[in-house]
Amino acid sequence: MKSERRHDNERRGDAVKSFFKRRVGVPPGGRWIPADEIDFIIGAMVLGSPWLDLTAVAVVLVLGFTFVAHIIVNHVAFRLGIRDTKW
């Protein structure tokens, strides 16, 4: 049950992001930097904000690290044949 709800929420989040991607002219499957790399961490920080005491510096560091790590991991996965695209 919890897993189904999580997947429903992920699909809704993807649908919202896709809506905005189309409004700015990004084609289906196209890359939208930086939203593709950091949207999930922004959602996690917003949802966790009642329990997290993050400073502005911590938020910037987390976003920066996540942005770079996401790109590196996706490129490595592409080169290993795990992913079909680099993004």
N, C-alpha and C positions, 0 to 999 in steps of 0.2 A: 504494500500500500504506500509506504513512504517513498519507495523507489519510483513508483508510478507518478506520484505527485512531483518528485524532483524532475523527472523527465518531462512532465507537462510544463513545469516552470521553465526548463531549459528551452523547450520549443517556443514558448511565448517570448522569452528573451531573444531568441534567434529571429523570431518573426518581427519583433520591434526593431531590431538592428537592421534586418533586411528592408523593412519599410523605409528607414532613413537612408540606407545605402542607395535605394532606387531613386529617392528624391534628389540626391546629389549626383546621380548619373553613374554610379558604380554598377557594372553589369553583374548578373547572377554568377556567383563563384569568383567574382573579382575581389581584389585585395583592397581593403579600406584601412589604411594606417592612420592613426594608432588604435582605432576602435577594435579591430580584430585581435589585437594583442593584449589590451588591458580592460576590456569591458567586464570580464568575469571578476577581476580583482576589485574593480570599483564597486560592483554589486556586493561582493563579499564584505568590503569595508563599510558600505552603507548599512547592510543588514547586521553586521557585527558591531556597529558603532555604539550601541547601548552598553556593550561589555568591554569594548576596547578603549584605551586611553591613548590615542595616536596623536602625536604632535604633527604640525605641518611638515617638518623635516622628515619624520618617519613616513608620512604619506608619499612625499616626493621620492624618497628612497625606494619604497616598496613599488611604486609605479614604474620608476626607472629600471629597477632590477627585473621586474616582471616583463616589461617591454623587451629588454635585451634577451632575457632567458627564453622567452616565448619564440623569438625569431631564431635563436641558436638551436633550440630543441627541434623546431619544425624543419630546419635545414638538415640537421643530422638525421632525423627520421626519414626525410626525403632521400638522402644519399644512401641510407640503409635499406631503402625499398619498403619502409613501413607506411609511408604516406605517398599519395599520388601527386601532390602538389607541394610546393615549398611553403605555402601558407595555409 
